[in-house]
Each structure stands twice: as C-alpha cells, then as structure tokens.
Amino acid sequence: MAITEDAPPGAEAGPADAAAGQDGRRLSSPLVLTLTLLLAVLAQSPIRGLLGTPPMQSWMTVFVAVTVQALPFLVFGVLLSAAIAVFVPPSFFARALPSRPALAVPVAGVAGAILPGCECASVPVAGALVRRGVTPAAALAFLLSAPAINPIVLTATAVAFPRDPAMVLARFLASLLVACVMGWLWQRLGRTDWLRPPAHGAHEGATRGETFWNSVRHDTMHAGGFLVLGAMAAATLKAAVPADWLRTAAGNPAFSVLALAVLAVLLSICSEADAFVAASLTQFSPTAKLVFLVVGPMIDLKLFAMQAGTFGRGFALRFAPATFALAVTGAVLTSAVLL
Amino acid sequence: MFLLGAALLHAGGTGLYLRYVKAGLQPLLLASGVVLVAGALATVWYERRRAKTATQEHGHPEPRTSWLLLLPLLALILIAPPALGSYSALRAGTALQKPYALGPLPAGDPAPLSVVDYASRAAFDHGRSLHGRPVRVTGFLALDHAGAPYLVRMALNCCAADAQPVKIALTGTLPPVLRPDAWLEVTGTYSPRLTRDPVNNGPVPYLKVTSARPVPVPHDPYDETWNN
C-alpha cells in the first residue's frame, strides 16, 4: 500500500515536463526518479511493516511474479516488433498476404502459430503490423491466434491433459476459428478511427539503429506500464476471490462455463501455463475447461490494459467484449462437436 | 529502463527469481535484462549525439503509465516479497493429480521424497509402493481453522500466479509449537488415513510423523515436478 503512495509524485511530474518543451525542465524526469527511489529507500522499514500481513504479502508475491514472468516475453515481442518496424519493408507484407482482406485474415491467423510466445509478446507485434500497413483485420486475427495456437502452448496443453488429446485439437480449432471470425467481423464493422495507435517518434534523418532502439524503448515503456496495471488487478483477484465460489459455480453447466470464462479474464495467467490451471479445476466439465483455455489467451485484464495502451482505449473497449462473447460461443460450439 | 534491466539481471543472477517463476525462465530473464540495459545505453548514446548535432526537437516524452514500472521495481529491490506461503495454500484446494506411473522409491533410509511424490503414492496407491519404509519429506507448515497441521509445498508451472498447493495432513509426534510458514523436514511412515480438502474435495493423505526438524527455506521453494 505504502508503495502505491510513493508513485503519484512521479506520475504527476511526468506529464508536467512533457508539456514544457524547454530544455531545463526536461531534467526533472530523472530527478523525480532519483527522488522517488531515495524516498522509498528511506521509508523502507515502515513500508515493510505495512506489507507484513499475509494477504498483502501474497498480493505482492503474485504481483511481482506476474510482472517478472511476463517481462521477458514482452521484451521479446518488443524486439520483434521493432525489427519489423525498421528492417522489414511494407512491400513484404503486401506480397506475403493475399490482397483480399477476407483471405488475408485466415492466413494471418495461421501465421500466428509461428510466434513462439505468450500473449504479452503478440500485442506489440500486432501493433507493429498495423503500423506497417497490414490490414487491421488480419493483424487482429494474428493478435488473437498467436498466443493460443503456437507449438509451445499446444505442447503444454498436451502435457496438462495427458488422457485427452482431443483437448489440444479443440483448443487449436476453437482459437483459430474465433480469431478468424473476429478478423472478418472487424473487416465488416470495424472503423479505422477506433484504432488509434500512438504516433511513433520516427525522427527524420534518424539512423536505422536509432529508430530501432527508439521503438524498443517506446514500446517497453508503453506496454510495460499497462502490464503492471494488469498484474496489479490479477494479483488483487488472486488474493481476494474465495475459492469456494468456484465449487458452487461448478454445479450448474451453463453457469460453470460463464464462471470459468470470467475467471480466465480475471486471473490473466500466461497462455503457456493456463492449461495446467485448467487441468487442476477438476470439478468443471471439459466444455468449461475449453472455454477457459480459449478465452484466457485472447482477452484478460493484463491484455486489455496492454491493448488500450497500444491501440487506444476506444478500440479496447469495443474489441474486448466482442472477443469475449465470440470466444465463449466458439469454444462451446467446438466442444459440442469434439469433446 | 536501465534500472529495470539491472533488477532483472540481479534477480536472475542471484536465484531470487526462483521465488516467483520457474527455473526454466532464467536464461530468458537474463537475456531481457541485457536487452533493457542495452536499450537504455543506446538511448543515452543517441541522445548525446543528437545534443551534439544540436537539432533540438525532442521526441515525445514517455507516457504517464510508464511510471507504474517503478512499482514492481521497488517491490523487487526493497522488499523482495517471499514465496507464497500458508495463507495462499489454505485458500486453494490441493492440486494432487493421479500420476501416470510411480517410479521406484529413492534409495536411502528414510527415503527422501517430495511432498507431491509422497502424496500421490499415499493417495492413489494406498502406500503399496512405499513398502512400509520410513520417508523424509520437506515442506512448509500450514494450520487450518481447526488448527490441524498440514505439510505443504506449492507446485508451479510458470510463475507464482499459477502456483497450487499440494497438502499432506500430519499426525503422530509433532513439535510442541507449530508456526505456520515454518519449513520442516519431517520423517514418518505411511498412514492409511485419507481426508478431503475442504476447498476442492481433493484427496489429502496423512503421514504419521516420527520426528520433525526445522530447516531453512530451500533454494527453490516450489515443486517443479510437473514442469517438463
């Protein structure tokens, strides 16, 4: 708690020097950083005392764990997106993807299978694709399918459900289906003015190396801040939601599907690990577990925060509920056929 | 950004990271730490060059939300929260699952077993593969509302957010004072008693304790048997 109180001075000073274009004022950003750090070091022992209670401690642990676990993947995604932004010419995508958007969507969806990472990596990459002139519909299909259908995640799913190979297939098909439908839906209904990717500071006359590192720094700072926001929300829920709610929810089939869908959104587990959590929810039906596996990588608190940061809030507010509804429907349909 | 990278390097290099994530993530953590530090250095370098050529149109400043990155940083450097303990363990149901097959009992008397290993042998095999031998298990203590002691180890797949407890109930001769979260090395024998976890109705086998001694927190506080 005390830590959260330390941050606002910094948060207030940040935009203040943003507004001032003058050279002297710009120094205040590192200054504030140093002051905050000093303050935190000085106030160490009261902070520790406040955080000593068990619920607070487990909150901190989960919070730090989610952040530490996601950062490498975020950095990996940011590097890849910077590489796309700097070294891959837009004409490459024009040639690689079919020119008809309706066809480009499934191609991009399947292409998601080659990004070996979890969802934190796919957000910056999809952002870079949009800036590089890829049809938004195709980039969004990629954004949704990449975290769910890549080989690492599918292998983890197979390990977590050893007696149930149909689960792996169902996860693959349902995720791909939902990603494509979302892409087509965007193509029909989406409006470009909802998408507001933050302008990138492409200085004229900057060398390639400079643009590359600028893009890395910019994306890390943007997405990183939102990642922290999402990690805080997930930790709060993990520490606060009583587990017996789940037991009551498991009784009713329709309710159990919804309960696990909401749980997937709230827990924000990395898509490489969610299969194990799903497998341990033994009280629930396979359908509900599949819903958990399909919804989780597509939309959760952490992702929502990061999408809002990368594509703009207006986009995230429309995109997230639509994805959620479609993912639940797609998963239920697939499980009716396969499981 | 430099600080963040340095903190990741520190956590990855010192084994602190094991409190939060699985061991397999170490190279990734180190690599991303290096990238972040390199990014910070590159920024400084380009800023200086830009200042020299004196084309002063500074780009956009960092957004407000990036200040939030300070929070996990401070938490990691100053507080370094401990691994999940009894509080989380009692809120979640035991994650014990039927294993594919039980390996041979490790050599030694008493046989050293992990919490997961003993629990699955006791719960699904009725202790047959234990051959009546004494076993030694290490975990931390958790006391439920009624004060009944459990020996727990959190099993994790990726990071502490998905950690789930595996519990063994303790009977027999226990130390007179039981403190939750204290790490114990317990020696005991198989007990056919089995209870159900009140949270998710999972099986919680009993262990008849003959002796117990406190031990320091192990290097990796989590059980990673389910990681491949």
Interface residues (C-beta under 8 A of the other chain):
Chain A: I3 T4 D6 A7 G10 A11 G14 P15 D17 A18 G21 D23 R26 S29 L33 T36 L37 A40 V41 Q44 I47 R48 L51 P54 P55 Q57 S58 M60 T61 V62 F63 V64 A65 V66 T67 V68 Q69 L71 P72 F73 L74 V75 F76 L79 A156 V159 P162 P198 A199 G201 H203 G205 G209 E210 W213 N214 V216 R217 T220 M221 H222 G224 G225 F226 V228 L229 A231 M232 A234 A235 K238 A239 P242 A243 D244 L246 R247 L267 S268 I269 C270 E272 A273 D274 F276 V277 A279 S280 T282 Q283 G309
Chain B: M1 L4 L8 A11 Y17 R19 Y20 V21 L25 L28 L29 A31 S32 V35 L36 G39 A40 A42 T43 Y46 T55 Q56 E57 H58 G59 H60 P61 E62 P63 R64 T65 S66 W67 L68 L69 L70 L71 P72 L74 A75 L76 L78 I79 P81 P82 A83 L84 G85 S86 Y87 S88 R91 A92 G93 A95 Q97 Y100 N157 C158 C159 A160 A161 D162 Q164 V199 N200 N201 G202 W226 N228
